[in-house]
Amino acid sequence: MNRQTVGALLGAIGLTVPWLVVWLFSVEGLSTNLTVFVSGISVLGAAFLLAWAAETAERDVPRPFAIAVLAVLAVAPEYSVDALYAWNAGAFAGTPRGIEAGNLAVANMTGANRILIGIGWAGIALFTVYRSGADLDPAVEHRDGLLADAVTVHKDLALDITFLLAATLWAFFVPLFGGIDALDMAILVGIYVTYILVILRGDIEPEEEHVGVPAALQAQPKWRRVSTVLALFAYSGLIIFTAVEPFAHGLETIGTNIGVPPFFMIQWIAPLASESPELIVVVYLVNKARSTAGFNALISSKLNQWTLLIGTLVVVYSIAYGSYGVLPFDAKQAAEIWLTAAQSFFALGILTNFEISVREALMLLGLFVSQVGLEFLIIRDAVALPLTSHELLLVYTGIYLVLGAFLFITRWGAFTTLLGRASRTIGAALPSR
């Protein structure tokens, strides 16, 4: 490897070292602000290592699988935070603490999922169109009309969109059975396992030209390249897994100190912190004019959160409970799940024609920000509305469903084409007789 590659790797690793020292030696006495800073820059460094590992791995495994691994590692902190609440819900089942923990598990999960679309999908689309050098990105289409410029996504993402749609449709049924149960786990985890099995049988695509660190690593002998990729995945995953929770909790503490309600912090600020690694990775990919890989990472992250994250909560709950049990939640959290599913339904309606325009990205962002903002104002009694917080969730659920249904109906031809591409990919992955 050349000096520039080694320097970049050492620079990214250097950002993670302060947190590694704090974690390995259980350093105590750090202020909240310093903890947030040290853990935050370590997440930044680990995100770059993770992105380089995923790009390098594309030479030896199908690109969607490399992106799926990246997505799982990037959202690992979200799993750990949610698993903690699910564990407490089982360990203290039937008590006020257990009931609150179950609600927090759902709130944290739905908050993370809505952030991923409302800020992630929308924000990255806007960044892709308006960043410096966007004119050189083949994924960006400049069109006449107000806010008509769009980001196109590769039609191979039809598979990912189809599986995400299947998980989204099932999510509407989750609140109807009193909690997250074994059937939800079987359906949702089954969707993700099937998705992974299909993409594993896909073709390796080594022909795309890489630059920088991935290009240098791909030029190494296979044994060294594979070892480096595995080491980078393992190290960056460790850093992200250990650093994001204190980063999120530090932000929660800062928010609480300035008067933000704790429940609101757990639903929105903590997930925003835990989503930061994948958003950093996607910005990195898009900035290299790899918009398709960036959106692939976003969709894959949404898919594994919408399947594995929900489906495995009942497992954690049951282990802590001591026997099989259904993870319960209240009526407000049921509405949160419906709203999250409706937002996903609308976002997938946008992608049926394999693009997202600036206008559509702004709609996603505007709906997300307005709902969170209004809910915050209601919680703080800062505005008088003829709606409760629960009713507000149902209103926005209806808005998303109407918009999503309109898109699916008006783009029915594009949707059937998408399903056709996905079915052919699945058919090609089935074992030949």
DRENKE-900279 format. One record per residue: residue in three letters; y, x, z of N, C-alpha, C in turn. Coordinates in steps of 0.05 Angstrom, whole numbers, padded with zeros to 5 digits, always signed. Each point is the difference from the previous one (the first is absolute). Layout:
N
ALAYXZYXZYXZ
...
// end
This chain:
433
MET-00024+00017+00000+00024-00017+00000+00025+00018+00000
ASN+00021-00010-00014+00025+00016-00001+00016-00003+00026
ARG+00020+00016+00002+00016+00001+00025+00015-00026+00005
GLN+00009-00014-00021+00014-00025+00003-00018-00022+00012
THR-00026-00001-00010-00019-00019+00011-00005+00005+00029
VAL-00006+00025+00007-00005+00007+00028+00024-00006+00017
GLY+00024+00005-00010+00024-00006+00016+00003-00030+00005
ALA-00005-00016-00021+00002-00029+00004-00020-00010+00020
LEU-00025+00010-00001-00021-00009+00019+00008+00009+00028
LEU+00009+00025+00003+00007+00009+00027+00024-00015+00010
GLY+00019-00007-00017+00023-00015+00008-00007-00028+00011
ALA-00018-00014-00014-00009-00026+00009-00015+00002+00026
ILE-00018+00020+00001-00016+00004+00025+00019+00007+00023
GLY+00021+00016-00006+00019+00008+00021+00013-00024+00013
LEU+00005-00021-00016+00012-00025+00011-00018-00013+00021
THR-00026+00004-00003-00020-00013+00017-00006+00016+00025
VAL+00006+00026+00000-00008+00018+00022+00012-00008+00027
PRO+00026-00007+00001+00011-00007+00027-00015-00023+00013
TRP-00006-00021-00016-00015-00022+00012-00029+00009+00007
LEU-00012+00016-00017-00027+00010+00006-00001+00014+00027
VAL+00020+00016+00005+00001+00015+00026+00003-00020+00023
VAL+00018-00020-00004+00004-00020+00021-00026-00015+00006
TRP-00014-00007-00021-00024-00016+00003-00023+00016+00011
LEU-00004+00025-00010-00023+00016+00009+00003+00008+00029
PHE+00024+00006+00008+00005+00011+00027+00011-00021+00019
SER+00000-00026-00009+00009-00022+00017+00026+00006+00013
VAL+00019+00009-00016+00027+00006+00010+00013-00025+00011
GLU+00010+00002+00024+00013-00023+00013+00029+00005+00005
GLY+00015-00020+00006+00028+00003+00006+00019-00002-00023
LEU-00010-00006-00024+00017-00003-00023+00016-00026+00002
SER+00025+00001-00007+00016-00024-00001-00010-00019-00022
THR+00007-00025+00002-00008-00019-00021+00011+00009-00027
ASN+00025+00008-00001+00012+00007-00025-00013+00025-00013
LEU-00007+00019+00017-00013+00025-00010-00029-00007-00009
THR-00014-00017+00014-00026-00009-00008+00000-00013-00028
VAL+00020-00018-00004+00003-00013-00026+00006+00020-00021
PHE+00017+00020+00005+00007+00020-00020-00024+00017-00007
VAL-00014+00011+00020-00022+00018-00005-00023-00014-00014
SER-00007-00023+00010-00022-00015-00013+00008-00010-00028
GLY+00026-00007-00003+00009-00010-00026-00001+00021-00022
ILE+00009+00025+00006-00001+00021-00021-00029+00008-00006
SER-00017-00003+00020-00029+00007-00005-00012-00020-00019
VAL+00008-00026+00003-00010-00020-00019+00010+00006-00028
LEU+00025+00009-00002+00010+00007-00027-00016+00023-00012
GLY-00005+00021+00015-00016+00022-00011-00028-00008-00007
ALA-00013-00016+00018-00027-00009-00006-00001-00018-00024
ALA+00021-00016-00005+00000-00018-00024+00000+00017-00025
PHE+00015+00022-00001-00001+00017-00024-00027+00013-00004
LEU-00013+00009+00022-00027+00012-00002-00019-00021-00010
LEU+00002-00024+00009-00017-00022-00008+00003-00006-00030
ALA+00025-00001-00009+00005-00006-00028-00011+00022-00018
TRP+00004+00025+00008-00011+00022-00016-00030+00000-00001
ALA-00013-00007+00022-00029-00001+00001-00010-00022-00019
ALA+00013-00023+00001-00009-00023-00017+00003+00007-00030
GLU+00023+00013-00007+00004+00007-00028-00020+00021-00009
THR-00006+00019+00017-00019+00021-00007-00028-00012-00003
ALA-00007-00019+00017-00027-00013-00001-00005-00015-00026
GLU+00021-00007-00014-00003-00016-00025-00016+00016-00021
ARG-00002+00026+00003-00016+00015-00019-00030-00004+00004
ASP-00008-00007+00024-00029-00001+00006-00010-00028+00006
VAL+00017-00019+00006-00008-00028+00005+00018-00019-00015
PRO-00008-00025-00005+00017-00019-00014+00027-00003+00015
ARG+00022-00001-00015+00026-00002+00012+00003-00023+00020
PRO-00009-00024-00007+00002-00022+00020-00013+00007+00026
PHE-00023+00014+00000-00014+00007+00025+00017+00020+00016
ALA+00011+00020-00014+00017+00019+00014+00024-00014+00013
ILE+00012-00019-00015+00022-00016+00011-00009-00017+00023
ALA-00024-00011-00001-00010-00017+00022-00004+00017+00025
VAL-00010+00024-00003-00003+00018+00023+00027+00006+00012
LEU+00019+00006-00017+00028+00005+00009+00010-00024+00016
ALA-00004-00024-00011+00010-00024+00013-00012-00004+00027
VAL-00026+00004+00003-00014-00004+00025+00011+00020+00021
LEU+00003+00025-00008+00011+00020+00019+00029-00006+00008
ALA+00015-00009-00020+00029-00005+00005+00004-00023+00019
VAL-00018-00020+00000+00003-00023+00018-00017+00002+00024
ALA-00013+00023+00004-00017+00003+00024+00015-00005+00026
PRO+00026+00008+00002+00014-00006+00025+00003-00030+00005
GLU+00003-00015-00021+00002-00029+00003-00026-00011+00011
TYR-00023+00011-00009-00025-00009+00011-00002+00006+00030
SER+00009+00024+00007-00002+00008+00028+00016-00017+00019
VAL+00025-00006-00009+00018-00017+00016-00012-00028+00003
ASP-00009-00012-00023-00011-00027+00001-00026+00000+00016
ALA-00016+00021-00003-00026+00001+00015+00005+00000+00030
LEU+00021+00014+00008+00007+00001+00029+00005-00028+00011
TYR+00016-00016-00015+00006-00027+00009-00025-00018-00001
ALA-00017+00004-00021-00025-00016-00001-00019+00007+00022
TRP+00000+00026+00008-00017+00009+00022+00009-00013+00026
ASN+00026+00001+00005+00011-00013+00025-00005-00030+00000
ALA+00001-00012-00024-00005-00029-00001-00029-00006+00009
GLY-00019+00017-00008-00028-00004+00008-00005+00008+00029
ALA+00012+00022+00008-00004+00010+00027+00011-00019+00021
PHE+00021-00014-00007+00013-00018+00019+00000-00029-00010
ALA-00022-00007-00014-00003-00026-00012+00003-00022+00021
GLY+00014-00021-00007+00003-00023+00018+00023+00003+00020
THR+00012+00024+00001+00023+00004+00018+00026+00000-00016
PRO+00023-00003+00013+00025+00001-00015+00004+00026-00015
ARG-00009+00022+00012+00002+00026-00014-00017+00000-00025
GLY-00024-00010+00002-00018-00001-00024+00011-00018-00022
ILE+00011-00023+00008+00011-00019-00020+00024+00013-00014
GLU+00017+00013+00016+00024+00013-00012-00009+00023-00019
ALA-00021+00015+00008-00009+00022-00017-00011-00010-00026
GLY-00015-00022+00000-00010-00012-00024+00023-00008-00019
ASN+00020-00012+00011+00024-00008-00016+00014+00025-00011
LEU+00002+00021+00016+00013+00025-00009-00016+00013-00023
ALA-00027-00001+00002-00016+00011-00021+00006-00013-00027
VAL+00001-00027+00000+00006-00015-00024+00029+00005-00009
ALA+00019+00001+00019+00028+00004-00007+00004+00028-00013
ASN-00012+00020+00012+00002+00027-00011-00012+00002-00028
MET-00023-00013-00004-00014+00000-00026+00017-00014-00021
THR+00010-00024+00007+00015-00015-00020+00027+00014-00006
GLY+00012+00011+00020+00025+00015-00004-00004+00023-00019
ALA-00022+00015+00004-00005+00023-00017-00005-00008-00029
ASN-00015-00022-00004-00006-00010-00027+00025-00009-00014
ARG+00018-00014+00014+00024-00011-00013+00020+00023-00005
ILE+00001+00020+00017+00017+00023-00005-00009+00014-00025
LEU-00026+00003-00004-00011+00014-00023+00009-00012-00026
ILE+00002-00027-00001+00009-00013-00025+00030-00003+00000
GLY+00011-00011+00022+00029-00006+00001+00017+00025-00003
ILE-00008+00022+00012+00016+00024-00002-00014+00020-00019
GLY-00027+00003+00003-00014+00019-00016+00000-00006-00030
TRP-00012-00023-00008-00001-00007-00028+00028-00003-00012
ALA+00017-00015+00014+00027-00005-00010+00016+00025-00001
GLY+00000+00015+00022+00017+00024+00001-00009+00022-00020
ILE-00026+00003-00003-00010+00021-00018+00006-00009-00029
ALA-00001-00025-00006+00007-00009-00027+00029+00006-00006
LEU+00018-00006+00019+00028+00006-00004+00005+00030-00002
PHE-00013+00015+00017+00003+00029-00001-00010+00011-00027
THR-00022-00011-00010-00011+00010-00025+00020-00004-00023
VAL+00014-00024+00000+00018-00006-00022+00026+00016+00002
TYR+00010+00003+00025+00027+00011+00003+00001+00030+00009
ARG-00023+00012+00003+00001+00028+00008+00009+00018-00024
SER+00008+00024+00007+00008+00019-00020-00024+00007-00018
GLY+00003+00000-00026-00022+00006-00017-00017-00024-00008
ALA+00008-00024+00008-00016-00024-00006-00003-00004-00031
ASP+00020+00010-00015-00001-00003-00029-00024+00014-00012
LEU-00010+00020+00014-00022+00016-00011-00027-00010+00010
ASP+00000-00021+00016-00025-00011+00011-00009-00022-00019
PRO-00024+00003-00013-00009-00020-00018-00006-00027+00013
ALA-00002-00001+00026-00006-00025+00014+00025-00017+00003
VAL+00024+00012-00004+00025-00015+00003+00009-00011-00027
GLU+00005-00026-00001+00009-00013-00025+00029-00011+00005
HIS+00018+00010-00015+00028-00009+00002+00004-00023-00020
ARG+00010-00022+00010+00002-00024-00016+00028-00012+00003
ASP+00008-00016-00021+00025-00014+00001-00002-00023+00021
GLY+00023-00006+00012+00000-00022+00019+00004+00010+00028
LEU+00009-00019+00017+00006+00007+00028-00025+00006+00015
LEU-00001+00025+00011-00022+00008+00017-00028-00003-00014
ALA+00000+00004-00026-00024-00004-00016-00018+00024-00002
ASP+00011+00024+00007-00017+00024-00002-00025-00004+00017
ALA-00022+00013-00009-00025-00005+00014-00017+00025+00001
VAL-00018+00000+00020-00021+00021+00002-00026-00012-00010
THR-00012+00013-00019-00026-00010-00009-00022+00015+00015
VAL-00022-00013+00006-00023+00012+00013-00023+00001-00020
HIS-00017+00019+00003-00023+00003-00018-00018-00023+00002
LYS-00011-00008-00023-00017-00024-00001-00027+00005+00014
ASP-00007+00025+00006-00024+00006+00016+00003-00011+00028
LEU+00025-00006+00009+00003-00011+00027-00008-00029+00001
ALA-00009-00011-00022-00011-00027+00000-00022-00004+00021
LEU-00016+00021+00003-00022-00001+00020+00011-00002+00028
ASP+00019+00017+00006+00011+00000+00027+00014-00026+00006
ILE+00015-00011-00020+00015-00025+00004-00020-00023+00005
THR-00022+00000-00016-00020-00021+00003-00013+00000+00028
PHE-00008+00023+00009-00012+00001+00027+00020-00007+00022
LEU+00025+00008-00004+00021-00007+00020+00005-00030-00001
LEU-00001-00012-00023+00003-00029-00002-00022-00015+00015
ALA-00025+00010-00003-00023-00012+00013+00004+00001+00031
ALA+00009+00023+00010+00004+00003+00029+00023-00018+00009
THR+00021-00003-00017+00023-00016+00007-00009-00030+00002
LEU-00015-00009-00019-00009-00028+00000-00017-00006+00025
TRP-00017+00019+00008-00016-00004+00024+00017-00001+00025
ALA+00021+00017+00000+00017+00001+00024+00012-00026+00008
PHE+00005-00018-00020+00010-00027+00006-00019-00016+00018
PHE-00026+00007-00001-00020-00015+00016-00003+00012+00028
VAL+00009+00025+00005-00005+00013+00025+00010-00016+00024
PRO+00024-00011-00001+00010-00015+00024-00014-00027+00005
LEU-00016-00009-00019-00012-00027+00002-00023-00001+00019
PHE-00011+00023+00008-00025+00001+00016+00004+00011+00028
GLY+00025-00001+00010+00006+00007+00027+00002+00029+00007
GLY-00001+00017-00020+00003+00029+00005-00014+00016-00022
ILE+00001+00026+00003-00014+00018-00019-00029+00003+00009
ASP-00019-00008-00017-00028+00000+00008-00017+00016-00019
ALA-00026-00002+00004-00019+00016-00015+00000-00007-00030
LEU+00005-00025-00006+00001-00008-00028+00024+00013-00014
ASP+00023+00001+00014+00023+00014-00011-00007+00030-00005
MET-00013+00012+00019-00008+00028-00003-00018+00003-00024
ALA-00021-00017-00003-00019+00003-00022+00014-00003-00027
ILE+00018-00020-00002+00013-00005-00026+00020+00022-00006
LEU+00017+00007+00018+00022+00019-00005-00011+00029-00003
VAL-00017+00008+00018-00011+00027-00003-00018+00001-00024
GLY-00014-00022-00006-00017+00000-00024+00017+00003-00025
ILE+00023-00012-00001+00018+00003-00023+00008+00029-00004
TYR+00006+00014+00022+00009+00028-00002-00023+00018-00008
VAL-00024-00004+00012-00023+00017-00007-00007-00004-00029
THR+00001-00024-00010-00006-00005-00028+00020+00014-00018
TYR+00025-00001+00008+00021+00014-00015-00005+00030-00002
ILE-00007+00012+00023-00005+00029+00000-00024+00006-00017
LEU-00021-00016+00001-00024+00006-00016+00006-00002-00030
VAL+00018-00018-00007+00007-00003-00029+00016+00024-00009
ILE+00020+00008+00016+00017+00023-00010-00015+00026+00002
LEU-00020+00003+00017-00016+00024+00001-00015+00005-00026
ARG-00007-00021-00014-00014+00002-00025+00018+00003-00024
GLY+00026+00002+00006+00020+00004-00022-00001+00028-00010
ASP+00013+00004-00022+00001+00026-00013+00021+00018+00014
ILE-00006+00026+00000+00019+00020+00010+00020+00005-00022
GLU+00026+00002+00007+00021+00003-00020+00015+00026+00005
PRO-00011+00023-00008+00013+00025+00005+00021+00008-00020
GLU+00004-00017-00020+00017+00009-00022+00030-00002+00007
GLU+00008-00015+00020+00028-00002+00007+00010+00027+00011
GLU+00023+00009-00011+00011+00026+00008+00014-00002+00026
HIS-00006+00018+00018+00013+00001+00026+00018+00025+00001
VAL+00019+00000+00019+00017+00023+00003+00001+00006+00030
GLY+00011+00023+00006+00004+00008+00028-00025+00006+00015
VAL-00001-00008+00025-00023+00006+00017-00026-00011-00011
PRO-00002-00026-00008-00025-00011-00011-00010+00016-00024
ALA+00018+00008-00018-00009+00015-00023-00012+00027+00008
ALA+00013+00013+00019-00011+00026+00009-00027-00003+00014
LEU-00003-00021+00016-00025-00004+00014-00022-00008-00020
GLN+00007-00016-00020-00021-00008-00020-00010+00023-00016
ALA+00016+00021-00002-00008+00024-00015-00020+00017+00015
GLN-00004-00005+00025-00018+00016+00016-00030-00006-00006
PRO-00018+00018+00006-00028-00006-00004-00008-00026+00016
LYS-00020-00014-00010-00006-00026+00011-00006+00001+00030
TRP-00015+00019+00009-00007+00001+00029+00025+00004+00017
ARG+00019+00016-00010+00024+00005+00016+00018-00025-00002
ARG+00001-00012-00024+00017-00024-00004-00009-00023+00018
VAL-00027-00005+00000-00011-00022+00015+00004+00006+00030
SER-00004+00024+00009+00003+00007+00028+00029-00003+00009
THR+00019+00008-00018+00028-00003+00007+00008-00029+00002
VAL-00010-00017-00019+00006-00028+00001-00010-00013+00026
LEU-00025+00006+00007-00012-00011+00024+00016+00009+00025
ALA+00008+00025+00000+00015+00010+00023+00027-00013+00002
LEU+00013-00004-00023+00026-00013+00000-00002-00029+00009
PHE-00020-00014-00010-00004-00028+00008-00005-00001+00031
ALA-00018+00018+00010-00006-00001+00028+00024+00007+00018
TYR+00014+00021-00008+00023+00009+00016+00023-00020+00000
SER+00007-00009-00024+00022-00019-00002-00008-00026+00014
GLY-00025-00009-00002-00009-00024+00013+00002+00003+00030
LEU-00008+00024+00011+00002+00005+00029+00029-00002+00009
ILE+00018+00013-00014+00028+00000+00008+00012-00028-00001
ILE-00005-00015-00022+00010-00027-00002-00011-00018+00022
PHE-00026+00003+00005-00014-00017+00019+00011+00004+00028
THR+00006+00026+00007+00009+00006+00027+00030-00003+00004
ALA+00016+00003-00022+00029+00002+00003+00013-00027-00003
VAL-00011-00018-00016+00015-00025-00006+00002-00018+00024
GLU-00021-00001+00017+00001-00018+00023+00023+00008+00019
PRO+00002+00025+00008+00023+00007+00017+00027-00003-00015
PHE+00000+00004-00026+00024-00004-00016+00008-00030+00002
ALA-00020-00017-00004+00006-00029+00001+00008-00009+00028
HIS-00015+00010+00020+00007-00008+00028+00027+00011+00008
GLY+00007+00023-00010+00027+00011+00006+00022-00017-00012
LEU-00005-00010-00025+00019-00018-00012+00002-00026+00015
GLU-00024-00010+00010+00000-00024+00016+00017+00003+00025
THR-00003+00023+00013+00016+00005+00024+00030+00001-00006
ILE+00007+00014-00021+00028+00001-00008+00011-00028-00006
GLY-00016-00016-00015+00008-00027-00006+00003-00018+00024
THR-00019+00003+00019+00001-00016+00024+00025+00007+00017
ASN+00007+00026+00000+00023+00010+00015+00026-00011-00011
ILE+00000-00007-00026+00025-00011-00012-00001-00031-00002
GLY-00021-00012+00012+00000-00029+00002-00017-00015-00020
VAL-00017+00014-00015-00018-00013-00019-00024-00011+00015
PRO-00008-00025-00003-00023-00011+00015-00026+00016-00005
PRO-00016+00005+00020-00025+00016-00003-00019-00012-00021
PHE-00003-00026+00000-00019-00012-00019+00010+00005-00029
PHE+00026-00002-00004+00011+00005-00027-00004+00029-00007
MET+00003+00018+00019-00005+00029-00006-00028+00005-00008
ILE-00020-00013+00014-00028+00005-00006-00007-00011-00028
GLN+00012-00023-00007-00006-00011-00026+00013+00014-00023
TRP+00024+00011+00004+00015+00011-00023+00006+00030+00002
ILE+00009+00010+00022+00008+00028+00001-00025+00018+00001
ALA-00020-00007+00017-00024+00017+00001-00014+00000-00027
PRO-00004-00022-00014-00013+00001-00026+00017+00015-00021
LEU+00026-00002+00002+00017+00015-00019-00004+00030+00004
ALA-00003+00009+00025-00006+00028+00005-00027+00008-00010
SER-00020-00017+00005-00028+00007-00009-00003-00002-00030
GLU+00017-00015-00014-00002-00001-00029+00015+00023-00013
SER+00015+00015+00015+00017+00021-00011-00016+00021-00016
PRO-00024+00009+00009-00014+00020-00016-00006-00009-00029
GLU-00010-00024-00003-00006-00009-00027+00025-00004-00017
LEU+00022-00009+00012+00024-00004-00015+00011+00027-00009
ILE-00002+00020+00017+00009+00027-00008-00017+00010-00023
VAL-00027-00004+00002-00018+00009-00022+00008-00014-00026
VAL+00005-00026+00001+00006-00015-00025+00027+00010-00011
VAL+00020+00004+00016+00025+00011-00010-00004+00027-00013
TYR-00017+00016+00011-00006+00026-00012-00013-00003-00027
LEU-00019-00018-00002-00014-00005-00026+00019-00011-00021
VAL+00016-00019+00008+00019-00013-00019+00021+00021-00009
ASN+00009+00017+00018+00020+00020-00007-00011+00020-00020
LYS-00026+00002-00002-00013+00018-00020-00006-00016-00025
ALA+00012-00023-00003-00005-00018-00023-00029-00009-00002
ARG-00013-00002+00024-00027-00011+00001+00000-00027+00013
SER+00016-00018-00013+00004-00027+00011-00026-00016+00003
THR-00018+00003-00020-00025-00014+00001-00016+00008+00024
ALA-00002+00026+00005-00014+00010+00024+00013-00010+00026
GLY+00027-00001-00001+00015-00010+00024-00006-00029+00006
PHE+00001-00017-00021-00006-00028+00005-00030-00004+00006
ASN-00017+00016-00012-00028-00001+00007-00004+00005+00030
ALA+00014+00020+00010-00002+00006+00029+00010-00024+00017
LEU+00022-00012-00009+00011-00023+00015-00019-00024+00000
ILE-00012-00006-00023-00018-00022-00002-00026+00006+00015
SER-00009+00025-00001-00024+00007+00015+00004-00001+00030
SER+00024+00008+00009+00007-00002+00028+00000-00029+00009
LYS+00012-00017-00016+00001-00029+00007-00029-00011+00000
LEU-00016+00008-00019-00028-00010-00001-00016+00008+00025
ASN+00002+00025+00008-00017+00008+00023+00012-00011+00026
GLN+00026-00004+00002+00011-00013+00024-00007-00030+00000
TRP-00001-00012-00023-00005-00029-00001-00030-00007+00001
THR-00017+00021+00000-00029-00004+00002-00011+00015+00024
LEU+00000+00026+00000-00011+00016+00022+00014-00005+00026
LEU+00027+00000-00001+00015-00003+00025-00006-00027+00013
ILE+00001-00022-00015-00005-00026+00012-00030-00002+00007
GLY-00017+00008-00018-00029-00004+00004-00011+00015+00024
THR+00010+00024+00005-00011+00016+00022+00011-00006+00027
LEU+00021-00016+00002+00011-00007+00026-00020-00015+00017
VAL-00016-00017-00012-00019-00015+00016-00022+00018+00011
VAL-00006+00022-00014-00020+00019+00009+00011+00014+00025
VAL+00024+00010-00001+00012+00013+00023+00002-00019+00024
TYR+00009-00024-00006+00002-00021+00021-00027-00005+00014
SER-00021-00003-00016-00026-00006+00011-00012+00023+00016
ILE+00005+00025-00009-00010+00023+00015+00014+00000+00028
ALA+00026-00004+00000+00014+00000+00026-00008-00024+00017
TYR-00006-00022-00013-00007-00025+00014-00028+00003+00013
GLY-00018+00016-00013-00027+00004+00010-00020-00017-00014
SER+00008-00017-00018-00018-00016-00016+00017-00011-00023
TYR-00014-00014-00019+00015-00010-00023+00021-00021+00009
GLY+00024+00002-00010+00021-00019+00006+00019-00002-00023
VAL+00014-00022-00001+00020-00005-00021+00028+00009+00011
LEU+00014+00017-00015+00026+00008+00009+00020-00023-00003
PRO+00009-00011+00023+00018-00024-00001+00029+00008-00005
PHE+00015-00020-00009+00029+00003-00002+00012-00027+00001
ASP+00026-00002+00005+00013-00026+00004+00011-00011-00027
ALA+00012-00023+00002+00009-00014-00024+00022+00016-00015
LYS+00017+00014+00014+00020+00016-00013-00012+00022-00017
GLN-00021+00013+00011-00013+00022-00015-00015-00011-00024
ALA-00010-00025+00003-00013-00013-00023+00020-00003-00023
ALA+00025-00008+00008+00021-00002-00020+00007+00027-00012
GLU+00000+00021+00017+00005+00027-00010-00020+00008-00022
ILE-00026-00007+00004-00020+00007-00019+00004-00016-00026
TRP+00006-00026+00002+00006-00016-00024+00024+00012-00015
LEU+00021+00007+00014+00023+00011-00013-00006+00027-00014
THR-00016+00016+00013-00008+00026-00012-00017-00004-00025
ALA-00018-00020+00001-00017-00006-00023+00018-00011-00023
ALA+00019-00017+00007+00017-00012-00020+00018+00021-00013
GLN+00010+00019+00015+00016+00022-00011-00017+00016-00020
SER-00025+00006+00008-00018+00015-00017-00006-00016-00026
PHE-00003-00026+00003-00005-00018-00023+00023+00002-00020
PHE+00024-00001+00010+00024+00001-00017+00002+00028-00013
ALA-00005+00021+00015+00002+00027-00011-00021+00005-00022
LEU-00024-00011+00004-00021+00003-00021+00007-00017-00024
GLY+00014-00023+00004+00009-00015-00023+00020+00016-00017
ILE+00016+00016+00013+00019+00017-00014-00015+00020-00018
LEU-00022+00011+00011-00014+00021-00014-00020-00010-00021
THR-00002-00026-00004-00020-00010-00020+00006+00010-00028
ASN+00025+00006-00006+00006+00011-00027+00004+00031+00001
PHE-00010+00012+00022-00001+00029+00003+00028+00013+00000
GLU+00019-00013+00012+00026+00011+00004+00014-00013+00022
ILE+00021+00013+00010+00017-00012+00021+00029+00008-00008
SER+00016-00020-00004+00028+00004-00008+00018+00005+00024
VAL+00024+00010-00005+00019+00003+00021+00006-00026+00014
ARG+00002-00021-00016+00006-00027+00010-00023-00009+00019
GLU-00025+00004-00008-00022-00007+00017-00002+00016+00025
ALA+00006+00027-00002+00000+00017+00023+00021-00009+00020
LEU+00023-00007-00010+00021-00010+00018-00007-00026+00014
MET-00015-00017-00015-00009-00025+00013-00020+00006+00022
LEU-00019+00018-00004-00018+00008+00021+00014+00011+00024
LEU+00019+00018-00005+00015+00013+00021+00018-00020+00015
GLY+00014-00017-00016+00018-00020+00012-00015-00020+00018
LEU-00022-00010-00010-00016-00020+00016-00010+00013+00026
PHE-00009+00025-00002-00011+00014+00024+00023+00004+00020
VAL+00022+00012-00009+00022+00007+00018+00011-00026+00013
SER+00004-00021-00016+00012-00024+00011-00018-00013+00021
GLN-00026+00000-00005-00019-00012+00019+00000+00015+00027
VAL-00002+00027-00002+00000+00016+00024+00027-00002+00014
GLY+00022+00001-00015+00026-00002+00012+00005-00026+00014
LEU-00008-00022-00012+00004-00027+00012-00018-00003+00025
GLU-00025+00011-00002-00017-00002+00024+00011+00016+00023
PHE+00012+00023-00006+00012+00016+00021+00023-00014+00013
LEU+00017-00013-00017+00023-00015+00011-00009-00024+00017
ILE-00022-00013-00008-00010-00022+00015-00010+00009+00027
ILE-00015+00022+00000-00012+00011+00025+00023+00008+00019
ARG+00021+00011-00011+00023+00009+00018+00019-00023+00006
ASP-00005-00024-00010+00018-00023+00004+00028+00006-00011
ALA+00001+00015-00022+00025+00008-00011+00010-00019-00022
VAL-00017-00019-00008+00007-00019-00020-00014-00027+00006
ALA+00014-00021-00005-00012-00027+00005-00010-00011-00026
LEU-00027-00002-00002-00013-00012-00024-00016-00024+00009
PRO-00003-00019-00018-00017-00024+00007-00030+00007-00003
LEU-00007+00024+00004-00028+00009-00003-00007+00018+00023
THR-00025-00001+00008-00011+00020+00019-00009+00024-00016
SER-00006+00021+00014-00011+00024-00014-00026-00006-00015
HIS-00017-00017+00013-00025-00008-00013+00005-00016-00025
GLU+00018-00019+00001+00007-00016-00023+00012+00016-00023
LEU+00016+00020+00007+00011+00018-00020-00022+00014-00016
LEU-00021+00009+00014-00022+00013-00014-00013-00019-00020
LEU-00003-00025+00007-00013-00019-00018+00018-00006-00024
VAL+00026-00001+00005+00019-00004-00023-00002+00022-00020
TYR+00000+00025+00010-00002+00023-00019-00028+00000-00013
THR-00020-00008+00014-00027-00002-00012+00001-00018-00024
GLY+00013-00023+00003+00003-00019-00022+00015+00011-00023
ILE+00022+00015+00006+00016+00012-00021-00017+00020-00017
TYR-00014+00017+00014-00017+00020-00014-00021-00014-00017
LEU-00013-00021+00011-00021-00014-00014+00010-00013-00025
VAL+00024-00013+00002+00011-00013-00024+00007+00020-00021
LEU+00013+00022+00008+00007+00021-00019-00025+00013-00013
GLY-00020+00005+00017-00025+00012-00010-00014-00019-00019
ALA-00002-00025+00007-00014-00020-00018+00015-00002-00026
PHE+00027+00000+00000+00015-00001-00024-00007+00024-00019
LEU-00002+00024+00012-00006+00024-00016-00028-00002-00012
PHE-00019-00008+00016-00028-00001-00010-00002-00021-00022
ILE+00014-00022+00003-00001-00021-00020+00013+00008-00026
THR+00024+00011+00002+00015+00008-00024-00011+00025-00013
ARG-00015+00016+00015-00012+00024-00011-00030-00002-00002
TRP-00010-00024-00004-00029-00004+00000-00014+00017-00020
GLY+00011+00003-00024-00013+00016-00020-00002+00029+00009
ALA+00021+00011+00012+00000+00027+00010-00021+00003+00023
PHE-00001-00021+00017-00019+00001+00022-00029+00000-00010
THR-00006-00017-00020-00028+00000-00010-00007+00027-00013
THR+00020+00012-00013-00004+00027-00012-00006+00020+00022
LEU+00015-00002+00022-00005+00018+00023-00028-00003+00011
LEU-00008-00025+00004-00027-00005+00010-00022+00010-00019
GLY+00006-00003-00026-00019+00010-00020-00004+00030+00001
ARG+00022+00014+00003-00001+00030+00003-00016+00007+00025
ALA+00006-00014+00022-00014+00007+00025-00030-00006-00002
SER-00007-00022-00013-00029-00007-00002-00014+00019-00018
ARG+00013+00011-00020-00013+00020-00017-00004+00026+00015
THR+00019+00007+00017-00003+00024+00016-00023-00003+00020
ILE-00002-00023+00012-00022-00006+00019-00026+00000-00015
GLY-00001-00012-00023-00025-00001-00016-00009+00028-00008
ALA+00019+00017-00007-00007+00028-00008-00011+00016+00024
ALA+00008-00008+00024-00009+00014+00024-00027-00009+00010
LEU-00009-00023-00009-00026-00010+00008-00023+00017-00011
PRO-00021+00005+00015-00022+00016-00010-00012-00012-00024
SER-00004+00016-00021-00013-00010-00024-00030-00003+00004
ARG-00010-00021-00012-00029-00005+00004-00017+00019-00017
// end
